[in-house]
Amino acid sequence: MSTTLATPSHELATIYRKINWRILSLLTLGYVLAYMDRVNIAFAKLQMQQDIGISEAVYGLAAGILFIGLMLFAVPSNLLLLKIGARKTFSRIMILWGLTSAAMLFVHDAYSFYVLRFLLGAFEAGYFPGVIFYLTYWYSEARTARAISFIMCAAALAGITAGPLSTWLMTHMTNIWILKGWQWMFLIESLPCIALGLIIFFYLEDTPAQAKWLSAGEKRRLNADLAQRHVVRPSYQRMHHVFKDKHFYAMALCYLSFLAGIYAVNFWMPTILREASSANSVSLTQIGLLSAIPYTVSIITMIVFGRTSDRYLERRWHTTLLMLISALGLCAMASNNLIIALISITITTAGLFTVSVVFWAMASDYLKGKLAAGSIAILDVIGLAGCFLSPVIIGWLKEVTGSLQMGLFIIAGLVLAGGLAIAVLGPTREHTASSSSL
């Protein structure tokens, strides 16, 4: 590893601060809004389930069907990004998903629920893998995990915000005009997405070369720092070579499993907290406030582990250890004791959200060159299968057994398998270094 990457100069640090404020802040805010619009149905469920008459299985399928849309359109969206640029891609995504999220107020039965959740996923498809790829235009390997940690913190920040805001809107805006509280929640929380989509269209640059806020000298210094990142892996000269790489499969299983765990928390935490309280005595507002605790802890752990992962340029064992801890947390989440349930949810949430930071640093270190956009999108599609399966499995088993425990055990086993796959087959620093030296 070169001295430039390990100990950046004051000039380089100044350049990256500019990038953080101009680029990373917009992307982070966008992901806050995207994530909030994904998971706010977990809180809406506490009212709309009775209003429109849906079962636990219907809710689980609707929660998961969003990811079918994401899976189908993630790769085309990322490939389109290469042709039209990040500015148009991210702007189009945010405006369309904002409009679709607002349309959730028209849900009146299971079928309208399914259709709108699918469309939400279809329109949002490509945002996250597009952002991960787009960051490779702006950040060196030694700064990747820190940049990704801010994007991942956006998801945790959305969790902190979504609970109190959603439950407040549902409580205080019920039956204003002709709308229920959950309908107002969907409408109000969607409007910032549309506004930010317009801002991105006029404010974001596709590449550093277009950045008028960087001088010619700063652009040269940044390009020199980024040079090693854009070396093409010799085994990935064609897209089909991706499917011959055992390290890619290990990353795919890991990604699928920790996303399954994350969305087990996201979609069922309010239900778990309500069922764990004595005689369901916790109010909507209290559930919203309690749900912010795990995400608050996650922000701290993501920043800390993101920095240690960058400092030592170690990704694999960070990932493995966090996955094992998270699997244990999942096993205890459905406790009938509110304190134990909340502690278990916090451990699981912090562990899995922190995995996402280190994992994407590892993946973006390993997947390089012109094929990175496609291979990252394929990895994202495989992972999204976990997002779909998690709520569907848990919802169906809760309908059958009356408890979340069996479903959470299955997801915990999957998380454990993903952690072991990375321990055994995950790419190491040596794999990345050997490809960069060619």
N, C-alpha and C positions, 0 to 999 in steps of 0.2 A: 504494500500500500504506500503510495507516494506521500511525501510530506505535505504536499498541497491539500490532499484530501484529509489527512489526519489532523493537521494544524492549520486551518485556513487563516489567511492574512486578515488584517483589519479591513482592507479594501473589499475583500471577498465577503466578509461578514456584513459589511454595509450594503452590498448588492443584495444579499439574501434577505436582509431586513426589508428592503424595498419590495422584494418579491412577496414576502410574507404579508405585508400590508395591502399590496395591490391585487395579488392573485389568490393567495391562500385564504385571505379573509372572505372573499366572495364565494369561493368554493365551499368553505366551511359553513357559511350562512345558508348556502343552497342545500347542503346536506342536512342541516338542522331542520329545514322546512320539509325536505323530502322524507326524512325519517319520521317526523311528526305525523305527516299525512299517511304513512304506512301503518303506524301503530295506534293511532287514536281510536280505532275501532275497539281496542281492548277496553277502553273506558265507555265508549258508546254502547257496547254490549250490555252494560249494567242497566241501561234504560231501554234500548231499542229491541232487545231480545223479547221483552214482554209486549212492546208496542206493536211489532210486526209479526210476532208469533213464530220465531225460529228456534230450532233445537240446538243443542251443543254441537251435534255433528254438522249441521248446516253452517253454524258459525265457524267451526274449524275449517270446513272446505272453503268458505268464502275468504277467510283469512289467508289460506294457502294459495288460492287460485290467482291472486295477484302475481305470484312468482312464476306461474305458467306464462303470463304475458311478458314478464322480465326475461324468462328463458328463451322464448321464441324470438325476441327482438333485440336482445343484448348484442349479439355478434353483428347483425346488420347495422345497428346504430354505431358501434365502434368503427366498423369499416367505413361507414358514411362520414364519420368524424375526420378520417384521413383525407377525404375529398373536399369537404366543405368547411372544415375547421371547427375548433372547439367553441368559438363564440356563437355561431349559428346553431350548433348542435345543442349546447346547454340551454340556450335561450328557448329553442323550440320545445325541449323536454320540459322545462319548468312551466311554461305557459300552458301547455296541454295537460300536464298532470294537475296543475292548479284548477283548471276548469273542470276536470273530471272529479277531483276531490270535492269541489263545491256541489257537483251533481249528486253526490252521495245523499244529500238531503231528500232526494226523490225515492230512495229505497222504500219499497212497500211490501216486498215478499222475497222469498229465497232467490228467485230467478233474477230479479232486478239487482239484488245484492251481488250475485255471481258475476253478472255482466259488467257492472261498474267497477268491481274489484279487478276483474281481468283487464279492463281498459286502463285502469290506473297503472297496472304493471306494464302494459304495452307502451304507454306514453312515457313512463319513467325509465324504461329500459335503456341501458347504455350510460346512464349518468355516473354511477359509481365506477364501473370499469373504465369509462371515459376519463374520469378524474384521475384515477390511478395512472393511466397511460399519459395523460396530459402533464402530470407532475414530473415525468421523466424528461420533459422539455426544459424544466426549470430547476431541478434539484439533483445534486450529485448523490452517489451511493451513500456517502458518509452522512448525508442529511435527510435521507429518504424516510427513515422511521420517525424522525421528529416531525417531518411534514405530514406524514400519514397519521401520526398521533393526533394532530390537530383536526384532521378530517374525522377520525374516529371519535374524538372528543365531541364533535358535532352531534354524533348519534347519542352520546350520553347526555349532552346538553338538551337535546330534543326530549330525551326521557325525563330529565329534570323538569322541563317546561311543560311537557304534554300532560302530565298527571294533574298538577294543580290547576293549569289553565283549562283543560278539558272538563274536569269535574266542576270547576267554578261556573263555566258557561252552562253546563248541563243543569246545575242547581239553580242558578239565578236567572236564566233566560227561558225557562220552561213556560210554554203556552203564551209567549209574547207574540202578538199577532196570531198567525195560524200555525206557527212552527213549534215543535217540541225542543227541549233543551239540546238533545243530541243532534238535531238538524241545524240549529244555530251554531253548534260547535264545528260541524263540517264546513259550513259556509264561511265562518269567520277565520278559521285556521287555514283556509285555502287561498285567501286573497293575497297574503304576502308572497306566495309562490309566483303568482302572475306578475306582480310588481317587480320582483327580483329578476324574472325572466327578461323583462324589458330593459332593466338596468344592465344586465350582462350583455345584451345585444350591442349596446352603445359603449360599454366600458372595458370589456375583456379583449385581450390580444391573443391571437392564435399561437404565436411563437415569440421568443425573445427578440428576434430580428425586427419585429413590428413594434416593440415597446419603445415609444418616444420618451418615456421617463427614465430610460437607461441611456447613458452616453455611449459613444462608439467604443471607448476604452473599456467601459464596464461590460459591454457585450462581448468583447474579445476575452476578457478575464473569465466571464461566465462560461463561454464556449470551451475554453481550455479546461475548466474544472469539470465540465460535463463530458469531455471527450471519451473517457473510458466507459461511460455508461452505454454509449451507442455502438459498441462493438457487437457485431452479430454473432450469436452462437453458431459454430460451424454445423451443428447437428440440426439446426432449425432453418435450413435454407428453403424448405417447403413446409406448408402447414401440416401435411400428413405426418411429418417427422415428430410433431408434438406428441402424437399418440403412440410413439415407440419409446418414449422416455419414461423410465420407471419413477424418476424423481417427480415428474409432472403428475403421475397418478397418485403418489403419496401426498402431494400438495392438494390435489383435487379431493381426496378422501378427507383430509384434514379440514379443508374449507367447507365441504358439505356438512361435516359433523359439527363444527363449532357454530355454523349458521343455524343448524337445527336447534342447538342449545340456546342460542341468543333469542330465537323467535319463540321458543318454548317459554322463555321469560317474558318477552315483550307482549305476547298475545294472551298469556294466562295469569300474569302477576296480579292484576286487580281481582280476578276471581279467587286466586289463592289467598290473598290477604283478607278478602271478605269471608271466605269459608273457614279460615284459621281463627277468626275472631269469635269470641263467645257469642253464640246465638246471632251471628251476623250483625253485631251491634256497631260495627265501624261504619261511619257515614261516608258518602261519596267524597266529600272534601277531605276527610282523614285518609281515605285510600289514596287520593291524589298526592297528599303530602308525604305519606309513607313511601309511595312509589318513587319519589325523588331521591331517597337515600341511597339505594344501590347505584344509581347513575352518578351521583355525586362522588362516591368512593371510586367509581370506575375512572373518572377523569384524573384523579390523583395517580392511580396505578398505571394508567396509560402513559402519562407523562414520564413517570419514574422509570418504568420498564422500557419505554421507547428510547430514553436517553442512555440507559445501560446497554441496551442492544446495539445502539449506534457506537457507543464508546468502545465496546469490545468487539464490534462487528460479528456478533454471535446471535443467530436467529433460532437455530434448531432446538437447542435445549431450553431456551426461554419458552418456546412454543409448547414443547412436550410437558414441561412441569406445570404450566398454567392449565393445560388441557386436563391433566390428571386431577388437579385441585378442583376444577370446575365440575368434573364428573361426580366427585364426592358431594359437592354442593347440590347438584341436581337431585341426587338420591334423597336428600333431606328436605326438599322444598315443600312437599305436600304435607308437612307436619300440621297437626291440629293445634299446635301452640303458636300463637302469633309471633312471639319473639324469635323462636327457633326458625320459623318460616322466613321471617324477614332477614335474619342473619344468613341463612342458606341462600336466599335470593341474592343478597349482597355479594357473597363470596362467588357465586356462579356468574353474576353479571360482571363483576370486576374482572374475574379471570378470563371470561370469554371475550369481553370487549378489548382487553389488553392483548389477548392472542391475535385479534384482528390487526392490531398495529404492527406487531412483530412479523406476523405471517405475510402481510403485504410488502413489508420491507424485504423479506426473504424472496418472495415471488418476483418482485420487480428487479431485484438484484440478479435473479436467475434468467428471467425472460427478457431478452434484449433485442435491439435492432428493429427493422421494419416490420417484422412479424410479431412484435410485442403486442400491438393493438389486438390482433386476432387471437393470439394465444391467451392473453389476459382475459379477453371476452369469453373464450371457451371455458377457461377455468371458472369464471364467474357463473356461466350457465350451469356447469356441473354443481357448483356450490348451491345455486338457487334451488336445486332439487331438494336439498335439505330444508330450505325455507318452506317449500310446499308440503313436504312429508310431515314435518314436525307438528303443525297445528291440526292437520288432517288425522294423524295417528292419535294424538292426544284427545282431540274432540270426539272421535269415534269410540275410543276406549272409555272416556268419561261417560258417554251415552250408554255404553254397555254395562260398565262396572259401577257407575255412580261415583267414581273417584279418579283423581288425576295421577295417583301413585304409579300405576302400571305404565302409563304412557311416559312419565318422567324417568322411570327406570330404563325403558327402551332407549330414550334419547341419551341418557347417561352412558349406556353401553356404547352407543355410536360415538360419543365424544371421546371415550376411552380408546376406542379403536383408531380414531383419527390421530390422537396423541401418540399412540404406539407406532403408527405408520410413519409419522415424521421422525420419531426416534430411530427407526430402523432404515428408512429409505429416503428421508428428507434430504434436500440439497444442503451441502455444507459450504463454508466459506471457500474451501479448496476448489469446489466445482466452479464457483463464480470467478475466482481468481484465475483458474486455468483458462476459462473462456475469454477473459479480458486480456490475457497476455498474448492471445493468438493474433 
